[in-house]
Amino acid sequence: MSGAELVVAVGRGDEEGVRRLLEAGVVPDTFTEDGLPVLCRAIDSRQAGVAEALVEAGADQDRELPDGTTPLVRAVDGGSPAMVTAVLGTDAVLRLSREQREEVLARARRRYEEGPEAALRERTGGAGAVERVTVMDDEYHRVAELRLGGVVVRAGHGAIVTNLEWAFRVLPPVEELAARAVATGDPDHVDWSAARWALYQRRSRETWSEVAALHTSPVALERRFALDVLGTHVVVPWASWRHTYEKETVDLLLSWAVRGEEDSAVLGELLYLLSLTGRPDTSEVGIRYARHPDPRVRERTLCHLVVDSDGTVVLPDPQARALLLELACDEDGDVRVAAAGPLCSVAPGDAQVTAAVLALLEDPEPEVRVRVLDTIGAMYVRCPAVDDALFSLSGAEDFTTRLNAACGLVLRKDPRAAEAVARLGAVPAGLEDDHRLHVIRRRERP
């Protein structure tokens, strides 16, 4: 195996092939025909996984290049946070001098302030129309990508600045990080997610309090950003052994919802996060917003209209029951689908609620019927009338309908489950690994 093979593998973005060659002993600092280390080719083609493999194998990310820069600087200029993280490596504070760290960070900040188009025109030296598209910078986060004259720059310099600050142990003010996030206007943008994660990792009470204070901001996007950071303490409290402020966060979320939130998008996320907290006392919130004009908000209230009482799901009061039945007939199909789970949970012993579940299984919209059955089929709650309906549906013409019904009967340990499974027949191509089939097979084992 040779350096030439490594150049080819990097050129085609073959991460597996690159790792195989490196493990076989090929030099990671192999040079390409243009006189640059192969790491630069990975950077220019935005192959973060390939760059990471090269750096892990010992490629010199701080080597001075003919133009006076380094691969790390080249990655910063390219605007891809994923690439900068890959090239930076894990020992940046130990590897780089204070002066080097300050220079890299200053360059990233300058690129952020100038904007990606300025960097693109500087590199191409030309005018002309810039093509702008949205791409995924990594598996989860998107970023704008600008193209001109065969050169590409991504608009992720805000995230790059944030990530470098964290790597270099620099702690900017909370307001500065929030400003970087909301400037994108997009919670899925890399700049937003980098700022959120940096603030989550900062464990001081001062930081948590300053983030929490943003929940009263007059700017909806700032409240949404605060919610995203606070929500991380609820969703991933295990991400650090240090204090996550989980209890304080849950208390704040509940008081926020009770006090009121005027923006529908923020309110929907707030109700969703509250549903993940396990708090049994959120029915007031569900009742308050159940008739909200935005269907996405109404959809998020449904799980708050029922409470878990010693392992049994119950309706807290007659008002919650009336609203739950009302939402089961909502004009919006997504709301009706969302009502299926809470309804089925409390159906046993309540004839009117049971009738509402059966009505949803016969909803006039086919897509709603399919999704309702998918929800109910995944539940363990026994209710004779619902069980009978599932058994009836196990004889439907559609395979997915039969599968959901059979899975539901298996989970309920219904004596007719074996017959429902037998009715499935041949499994269509592409569904062999369906999770519902795994449930059925697991339950069939002795």
FENTAMO-V643544 format. One record per helix or strand of 2 or more residues. SS is the DSSP state (helix for helix, strand for strand). FROM is the first residue (numbers start at 0). TO is the last residue. Records with the same first field share a line. If there is no record, write none. Layout:
SS->FROM-TO  FROM-TO
//
This chain:
helix->2-10  14-22  37-43  47-55  70-77  80-87  91-94  97-113  115-123  156-166  173-181  189-200  204-215  219-234  236-238  245-258  263-275  282-288  294-303  317-326  332-345  350-360  365-376  383-392  398-410  416-421  434-443
strand->130-135  141-147  150-153  305-308  311-314
//
